[in-house]
Amino acid sequence: MRVIAGSAKGTKLIAPNGTETRPTVDRIKETIFNIIAPMIYDSAFLDLFSGTGAIGIEALSRGAKYAVFVENNKDCIVIMSKNLDNAKFVDRAQIVNATCESAIRNFTLQNKKFDIIFLDPPYNKNCAEQTIEAIMNGGILNDEGLLIVEQATTEPKPIFNSLEIVKEKKYKTTSVYFLKKLDA
């Protein structure tokens, strides 16, 4: 696992042993960032269920102003901290040790908004929809922002009430949805 492009291109990232985390494979990560390239520079990026931090680190490498990483697994947080240090992005990153629901509530209370939100919940737990609902109810996605949802292809497509799919990519085991607000 590595940073694909930008200022930290080639930086090796570490992942925890075992199958508890499932980092986004490079091919999918590259596709995601090719699609969002026009939006990434100087953006406020939120990486939910961030695991190793690879997606948020890629965003920082490609010019995001800052990234917030939300993860509640302490082992992942230790590894993510090392990855941010190795990529030299500690000064533009914030790690939030909390559940996504708790973090979203806090962002809502702080009136914090993001330009790009990446959501990659554990596969086959069917929790994407409730997280999307919390994001939209909390108002943490900027009006012109983009919400990216990665989930297993075996899971039902989430209901996107106040969002429209602007792009959809399907792979063997992974589906990725790119969403914008309907009224934006």
C-alpha positions as CSV (number, residue, x, y, z in Angstrom):
1,M,0.0,0.0,0.0
2,R,1.4,3.4,-1.0
3,V,0.5,7.0,-1.8
4,I,-0.2,7.0,-5.6
5,A,0.3,10.7,-6.5
6,G,1.0,14.2,-5.3
7,S,3.6,15.5,-2.9
8,A,3.9,12.2,-1.0
9,K,3.9,10.0,-4.1
10,G,5.5,6.6,-3.4
11,T,5.3,6.9,0.4
12,K,4.7,3.4,1.8
13,L,1.8,3.1,4.1
14,I,1.5,0.4,6.7
15,A,-1.7,-1.6,7.6
16,P,-2.6,-3.7,10.6
17,N,-2.2,-7.4,10.5
18,G,-5.4,-9.5,10.0
19,T,-8.6,-8.9,8.2
20,E,-10.2,-6.3,10.6
21,T,-9.4,-3.5,8.2
22,R,-9.7,-3.6,4.4
23,P,-7.7,-0.8,2.8
24,T,-9.1,0.5,-0.6
25,V,-7.0,-1.1,-3.3
26,D,-4.8,1.1,-5.4
27,R,-6.8,0.6,-8.6
28,I,-10.0,1.8,-6.9
29,K,-8.2,4.6,-5.0
30,E,-6.7,5.9,-8.3
31,T,-10.1,5.9,-10.0
32,I,-11.7,7.8,-7.1
33,F,-9.0,10.4,-7.1
34,N,-9.1,10.8,-10.9
35,I,-12.8,11.5,-10.7
36,I,-12.5,14.0,-7.8
37,A,-9.3,15.7,-9.1
38,P,-10.9,19.0,-10.0
39,M,-12.3,19.3,-6.4
40,I,-9.5,18.1,-4.3
41,Y,-7.1,21.2,-4.2
42,D,-7.6,23.3,-1.1
43,S,-10.6,21.2,0.1
44,A,-11.7,20.2,3.6
45,F,-11.7,16.4,3.4
46,L,-13.4,14.0,5.9
47,D,-12.3,10.3,5.9
48,L,-14.9,8.3,7.9
49,F,-14.1,4.8,9.0
50,S,-10.6,5.8,8.1
51,G,-8.7,2.6,9.1
52,T,-5.1,3.2,8.0
53,G,-5.8,6.7,6.8
54,A,-4.8,5.9,3.2
55,I,-7.7,7.8,1.5
56,G,-7.3,10.9,3.6
57,I,-3.5,10.8,3.1
58,E,-3.9,10.5,-0.6
59,A,-6.2,13.6,-0.5
60,L,-3.6,15.5,1.4
61,S,-0.9,14.4,-1.0
62,R,-3.0,15.7,-3.9
63,G,-3.5,19.1,-2.3
64,A,-6.4,19.0,0.2
65,K,-6.1,21.9,2.7
66,Y,-6.7,19.5,5.6
67,A,-8.2,16.1,6.4
68,V,-10.1,14.8,9.4
69,F,-9.8,11.1,10.1
70,V,-12.5,9.4,12.1
71,E,-11.7,5.9,13.5
72,N,-12.6,4.2,16.8
73,N,-10.1,1.3,16.5
74,K,-7.1,2.1,18.7
75,D,-4.7,-0.1,16.7
76,C,-5.7,1.6,13.5
77,I,-5.2,5.0,15.1
78,V,-1.6,4.1,16.0
79,I,-0.9,2.9,12.5
80,M,-2.7,6.0,11.0
81,S,-0.6,8.3,13.1
82,K,2.6,6.5,11.8
83,N,1.3,6.8,8.2
84,L,0.6,10.5,8.6
85,D,4.1,11.0,10.1
86,N,5.8,9.1,7.3
87,A,3.9,11.1,4.7
88,K,4.7,14.3,6.6
89,F,1.1,15.5,6.9
90,V,0.7,15.6,10.7
91,D,0.3,19.4,10.6
92,R,-2.7,19.2,8.1
93,A,-4.5,16.3,9.8
94,Q,-6.8,15.7,12.7
95,I,-7.5,12.2,14.0
96,V,-10.8,11.8,15.8
97,N,-11.0,8.7,18.1
98,A,-14.7,8.2,18.0
99,T,-17.5,6.3,16.3
100,C,-18.7,8.0,13.1
101,E,-22.1,8.8,14.6
102,S,-20.5,10.6,17.6
103,A,-18.0,12.5,15.4
104,I,-20.8,13.6,13.1
105,R,-22.8,14.9,16.1
106,N,-19.7,16.9,17.3
107,F,-19.1,18.3,13.8
108,T,-22.7,19.4,13.6
109,L,-22.5,21.1,17.0
110,Q,-19.3,22.8,15.9
111,N,-20.9,23.8,12.6
112,K,-18.0,22.1,10.8
113,K,-18.5,21.4,7.1
114,F,-16.5,19.5,4.5
115,D,-16.1,19.7,0.8
116,I,-15.5,16.0,0.3
117,I,-16.6,13.2,2.6
118,F,-15.4,9.7,2.0
119,L,-17.4,7.0,3.7
120,D,-16.0,3.4,3.8
121,P,-17.8,1.4,6.5
122,P,-17.1,-2.2,7.3
123,Y,-18.4,-4.4,4.5
124,N,-21.6,-6.3,4.9
125,K,-22.7,-4.5,8.0
126,N,-25.3,-2.4,6.2
127,C,-24.4,0.8,8.0
128,A,-23.7,3.1,5.1
129,E,-27.3,4.3,4.9
130,Q,-27.5,5.4,8.6
131,T,-24.2,7.2,8.3
132,I,-25.3,9.0,5.1
133,E,-28.5,10.0,7.0
134,A,-26.5,11.4,9.9
135,I,-24.3,13.3,7.5
136,M,-27.2,14.9,5.8
137,N,-29.2,15.6,9.0
138,G,-26.1,17.1,10.5
139,G,-25.5,19.4,7.6
140,I,-21.8,18.7,7.5
141,L,-21.5,18.4,3.7
142,N,-21.0,21.8,2.0
143,D,-23.7,22.7,-0.5
144,E,-21.4,22.0,-3.5
145,G,-19.7,19.2,-1.7
146,L,-19.2,15.6,-2.7
147,L,-20.0,12.4,-0.7
148,I,-18.2,9.3,-1.8
149,V,-19.6,5.9,-0.5
150,E,-17.6,2.7,-0.9
151,Q,-19.3,-0.5,0.0
152,A,-19.5,-4.2,-0.9
153,T,-21.3,-5.0,-4.1
154,T,-23.2,-7.7,-2.2
155,E,-24.9,-5.0,0.0
156,P,-28.1,-3.3,-1.2
157,K,-27.6,0.2,-2.7
158,P,-28.3,2.7,0.1
159,I,-31.2,5.0,-0.2
160,F,-30.0,8.5,-1.1
161,N,-33.0,10.7,-0.3
162,S,-31.6,14.2,-0.6
163,L,-28.7,13.2,-2.8
164,E,-28.2,12.3,-6.5
165,I,-25.7,9.9,-7.9
166,V,-23.4,11.8,-10.2
167,K,-21.2,8.8,-10.9
168,E,-21.2,5.1,-10.0
169,K,-18.4,2.6,-10.3
170,K,-18.7,-1.2,-9.8
171,Y,-15.9,-3.6,-9.3
172,K,-15.9,-7.3,-8.5
173,T,-16.3,-6.8,-4.7
174,T,-16.7,-3.1,-4.4
175,S,-19.2,-0.4,-5.4
176,V,-18.4,3.3,-5.2
177,Y,-21.1,6.0,-5.4
178,F,-20.3,9.7,-5.9
179,L,-23.2,11.9,-4.6
180,K,-24.1,15.5,-4.5
181,K,-27.0,17.3,-2.8
182,L,-30.2,17.4,-5.0
183,D,-30.8,21.1,-4.3
184,A,-27.2,22.2,-4.8
